[in-house]
């Protein structure tokens, strides 16, 4: 059975009939310690020669949790997206698999937005982006906001009648009511967050790094 593209776009997601491929980088080999950031953080603080002080300690742990969750969600979203695309007929799409992929990408976006909020405190109140600067970080953060505030976006008109869901997929990347970010850009945002997580998993190594760069 073949569905009319207009029906699929209206009741599932915009552009679903044109979504046929995705080139989503795999970061698991670049950051093999990612599954162990939280365990490493505990052991390095509990058994090492130095640890993060209160207030800083809470924010670092929160950041590591969000970075860890985002890393896992990204690769789960990657696998789910490929699972949807495998043997898929765009005019008779695998609806459950598509929405599973969307949920994974939504989880990733939300985890990354929380990580960016925490990064601002770690970075002396300087955020990962400036308001409306068009950076990949700002666009991903904007998508997370649309996921959280879909009702407000519909009420204000940010969500057009053709916008069925707050996040949808194309061959290019992730889309929302007023933002789009490529899969490569998404991987770059996660890569930057992962580099910071690698540093913060060990307070002693981080202190040495800061001392050497002073």
Beta strands, then each sheet from edge to edge (+ up, - down):
strand 1: 168-169
strand 2: 173-175
strand 3: 180-182
sheet 1: 1+ 2- 3+
end
